[in-house]
């Protein structure tokens, strides 16, 4: 399964609009235009199709975490609440 397929499935499962995805990516310090985003959702054989690279997927997932949990506070470790 390609990143494009995963992004499409997450978009549907989370009921996200294009503007929501753009805002989620901004939370992870990644700028993308609406045209670039729509290219990710096109069919593979379309001339304007763009493959969703690992960086975009990673930034989207990071932004989704920030959107749902909030930004990590200083002193917190990744994957934990800062406790030892």
Biotite code that builds the C-alpha atoms (Angstrom):
import biotite.structure as struc

atoms = struc.array([
    struc.Atom([0.000, 0.000, 0.000], chain_id="A", res_id=1, res_name="UNK", atom_name="CA", element="C"),
    struc.Atom([1.389, 3.402, -0.959], chain_id="A", res_id=2, res_name="UNK", atom_name="CA", element="C"),
    struc.Atom([1.427, 6.500, 1.218], chain_id="A", res_id=3, res_name="UNK", atom_name="CA", element="C"),
    struc.Atom([-1.157, 8.056, -1.112], chain_id="A", res_id=4, res_name="UNK", atom_name="CA", element="C"),
    struc.Atom([-3.587, 5.233, -0.300], chain_id="A", res_id=5, res_name="UNK", atom_name="CA", element="C"),
    struc.Atom([-2.950, 5.581, 3.435], chain_id="A", res_id=6, res_name="UNK", atom_name="CA", element="C"),
    struc.Atom([-3.485, 9.346, 3.268], chain_id="A", res_id=7, res_name="UNK", atom_name="CA", element="C"),
    struc.Atom([-6.772, 8.844, 1.375], chain_id="A", res_id=8, res_name="UNK", atom_name="CA", element="C"),
    struc.Atom([-7.995, 6.298, 3.924], chain_id="A", res_id=9, res_name="UNK", atom_name="CA", element="C"),
    struc.Atom([-7.070, 8.567, 6.855], chain_id="A", res_id=10, res_name="UNK", atom_name="CA", element="C"),
    struc.Atom([-8.798, 11.482, 5.139], chain_id="A", res_id=11, res_name="UNK", atom_name="CA", element="C"),
    struc.Atom([-12.016, 9.478, 4.864], chain_id="A", res_id=12, res_name="UNK", atom_name="CA", element="C"),
    struc.Atom([-11.778, 7.835, 8.304], chain_id="A", res_id=13, res_name="UNK", atom_name="CA", element="C"),
    struc.Atom([-11.153, 11.151, 10.060], chain_id="A", res_id=14, res_name="UNK", atom_name="CA", element="C"),
    struc.Atom([-13.602, 13.047, 7.825], chain_id="A", res_id=15, res_name="UNK", atom_name="CA", element="C"),
    struc.Atom([-10.962, 15.623, 6.864], chain_id="A", res_id=16, res_name="UNK", atom_name="CA", element="C"),
    struc.Atom([-11.312, 18.338, 4.241], chain_id="A", res_id=17, res_name="UNK", atom_name="CA", element="C"),
    struc.Atom([-8.408, 19.664, 2.173], chain_id="A", res_id=18, res_name="UNK", atom_name="CA", element="C"),
    struc.Atom([-8.177, 22.701, 4.429], chain_id="A", res_id=19, res_name="UNK", atom_name="CA", element="C"),
    struc.Atom([-7.983, 20.423, 7.492], chain_id="A", res_id=20, res_name="UNK", atom_name="CA", element="C"),
    struc.Atom([-5.066, 18.502, 5.995], chain_id="A", res_id=21, res_name="UNK", atom_name="CA", element="C"),
    struc.Atom([-3.270, 21.722, 5.078], chain_id="A", res_id=22, res_name="UNK", atom_name="CA", element="C"),
    struc.Atom([-3.699, 22.991, 8.656], chain_id="A", res_id=23, res_name="UNK", atom_name="CA", element="C"),
    struc.Atom([-2.498, 19.666, 10.099], chain_id="A", res_id=24, res_name="UNK", atom_name="CA", element="C"),
    struc.Atom([0.636, 19.863, 7.949], chain_id="A", res_id=25, res_name="UNK", atom_name="CA", element="C"),
    struc.Atom([1.192, 23.462, 9.094], chain_id="A", res_id=26, res_name="UNK", atom_name="CA", element="C"),
    struc.Atom([1.187, 22.235, 12.707], chain_id="A", res_id=27, res_name="UNK", atom_name="CA", element="C"),
    struc.Atom([4.197, 20.115, 11.741], chain_id="A", res_id=28, res_name="UNK", atom_name="CA", element="C"),
    struc.Atom([5.903, 23.086, 10.039], chain_id="A", res_id=29, res_name="UNK", atom_name="CA", element="C"),
    struc.Atom([5.189, 21.823, 6.522], chain_id="A", res_id=30, res_name="UNK", atom_name="CA", element="C"),
    struc.Atom([3.614, 24.095, 3.913], chain_id="A", res_id=31, res_name="UNK", atom_name="CA", element="C"),
    struc.Atom([1.648, 22.604, 1.010], chain_id="A", res_id=32, res_name="UNK", atom_name="CA", element="C"),
    struc.Atom([-0.664, 24.280, -1.469], chain_id="A", res_id=33, res_name="UNK", atom_name="CA", element="C"),
    struc.Atom([-4.160, 23.095, -2.252], chain_id="A", res_id=34, res_name="UNK", atom_name="CA", element="C"),
    struc.Atom([-3.016, 22.162, -5.789], chain_id="A", res_id=35, res_name="UNK", atom_name="CA", element="C"),
    struc.Atom([-0.118, 20.088, -4.466], chain_id="A", res_id=36, res_name="UNK", atom_name="CA", element="C"),
    struc.Atom([-2.439, 18.361, -2.034], chain_id="A", res_id=37, res_name="UNK", atom_name="CA", element="C"),
    struc.Atom([-5.001, 17.523, -4.719], chain_id="A", res_id=38, res_name="UNK", atom_name="CA", element="C"),
    struc.Atom([-2.201, 15.959, -6.799], chain_id="A", res_id=39, res_name="UNK", atom_name="CA", element="C"),
    struc.Atom([-1.695, 13.447, -3.975], chain_id="A", res_id=40, res_name="UNK", atom_name="CA", element="C"),
    struc.Atom([-5.325, 12.321, -4.247], chain_id="A", res_id=41, res_name="UNK", atom_name="CA", element="C"),
    struc.Atom([-5.384, 11.857, -8.021], chain_id="A", res_id=42, res_name="UNK", atom_name="CA", element="C"),
    struc.Atom([-5.339, 8.485, -9.758], chain_id="A", res_id=43, res_name="UNK", atom_name="CA", element="C"),
    struc.Atom([-1.906, 7.068, -10.509], chain_id="A", res_id=44, res_name="UNK", atom_name="CA", element="C"),
    struc.Atom([-2.392, 7.349, -14.277], chain_id="A", res_id=45, res_name="UNK", atom_name="CA", element="C"),
    struc.Atom([-3.428, 11.025, -14.126], chain_id="A", res_id=46, res_name="UNK", atom_name="CA", element="C"),
    struc.Atom([-0.847, 13.418, -15.593], chain_id="A", res_id=47, res_name="UNK", atom_name="CA", element="C"),
    struc.Atom([-0.802, 15.591, -12.441], chain_id="A", res_id=48, res_name="UNK", atom_name="CA", element="C"),
    struc.Atom([-0.491, 12.683, -9.994], chain_id="A", res_id=49, res_name="UNK", atom_name="CA", element="C"),
    struc.Atom([2.178, 13.159, -7.323], chain_id="A", res_id=50, res_name="UNK", atom_name="CA", element="C"),
    struc.Atom([3.470, 10.423, -5.083], chain_id="A", res_id=51, res_name="UNK", atom_name="CA", element="C"),
    struc.Atom([3.147, 11.073, -1.361], chain_id="A", res_id=52, res_name="UNK", atom_name="CA", element="C"),
    struc.Atom([6.669, 10.743, -0.042], chain_id="A", res_id=53, res_name="UNK", atom_name="CA", element="C"),
    struc.Atom([7.664, 9.579, 3.398], chain_id="A", res_id=54, res_name="UNK", atom_name="CA", element="C"),
    struc.Atom([8.396, 13.154, 4.507], chain_id="A", res_id=55, res_name="UNK", atom_name="CA", element="C"),
    struc.Atom([4.850, 14.336, 3.756], chain_id="A", res_id=56, res_name="UNK", atom_name="CA", element="C"),
    struc.Atom([3.366, 11.281, 5.484], chain_id="A", res_id=57, res_name="UNK", atom_name="CA", element="C"),
    struc.Atom([5.621, 11.740, 8.507], chain_id="A", res_id=58, res_name="UNK", atom_name="CA", element="C"),
    struc.Atom([4.778, 15.432, 8.770], chain_id="A", res_id=59, res_name="UNK", atom_name="CA", element="C"),
    struc.Atom([1.061, 14.683, 8.410], chain_id="A", res_id=60, res_name="UNK", atom_name="CA", element="C"),
    struc.Atom([1.202, 12.138, 11.236], chain_id="A", res_id=61, res_name="UNK", atom_name="CA", element="C"),
    struc.Atom([3.245, 14.516, 13.404], chain_id="A", res_id=62, res_name="UNK", atom_name="CA", element="C"),
    struc.Atom([0.715, 17.284, 12.756], chain_id="A", res_id=63, res_name="UNK", atom_name="CA", element="C"),
    struc.Atom([-2.145, 14.939, 13.578], chain_id="A", res_id=64, res_name="UNK", atom_name="CA", element="C"),
    struc.Atom([-0.518, 14.180, 16.936], chain_id="A", res_id=65, res_name="UNK", atom_name="CA", element="C"),
    struc.Atom([-0.120, 17.886, 17.685], chain_id="A", res_id=66, res_name="UNK", atom_name="CA", element="C"),
    struc.Atom([-3.743, 18.516, 16.669], chain_id="A", res_id=67, res_name="UNK", atom_name="CA", element="C"),
    struc.Atom([-5.087, 15.758, 18.927], chain_id="A", res_id=68, res_name="UNK", atom_name="CA", element="C"),
    struc.Atom([-2.690, 15.874, 21.895], chain_id="A", res_id=69, res_name="UNK", atom_name="CA", element="C"),
    struc.Atom([-1.135, 19.309, 21.717], chain_id="A", res_id=70, res_name="UNK", atom_name="CA", element="C"),
    struc.Atom([2.507, 20.310, 21.388], chain_id="A", res_id=71, res_name="UNK", atom_name="CA", element="C"),
    struc.Atom([5.085, 18.448, 23.407], chain_id="A", res_id=72, res_name="UNK", atom_name="CA", element="C"),
    struc.Atom([6.195, 20.414, 26.433], chain_id="A", res_id=73, res_name="UNK", atom_name="CA", element="C"),
    struc.Atom([9.915, 20.913, 26.976], chain_id="A", res_id=74, res_name="UNK", atom_name="CA", element="C"),
    struc.Atom([11.304, 18.101, 29.065], chain_id="A", res_id=75, res_name="UNK", atom_name="CA", element="C"),
    struc.Atom([8.915, 15.514, 27.672], chain_id="A", res_id=76, res_name="UNK", atom_name="CA", element="C"),
    struc.Atom([10.428, 12.562, 25.931], chain_id="A", res_id=77, res_name="UNK", atom_name="CA", element="C"),
    struc.Atom([9.022, 11.273, 22.633], chain_id="A", res_id=78, res_name="UNK", atom_name="CA", element="C"),
    struc.Atom([6.561, 8.485, 23.309], chain_id="A", res_id=79, res_name="UNK", atom_name="CA", element="C"),
    struc.Atom([6.159, 9.313, 26.964], chain_id="A", res_id=80, res_name="UNK", atom_name="CA", element="C"),
    struc.Atom([4.790, 11.853, 29.347], chain_id="A", res_id=81, res_name="UNK", atom_name="CA", element="C"),
    struc.Atom([8.197, 12.962, 30.581], chain_id="A", res_id=82, res_name="UNK", atom_name="CA", element="C"),
    struc.Atom([8.277, 10.515, 33.488], chain_id="A", res_id=83, res_name="UNK", atom_name="CA", element="C"),
    struc.Atom([11.122, 8.116, 34.172], chain_id="A", res_id=84, res_name="UNK", atom_name="CA", element="C"),
])
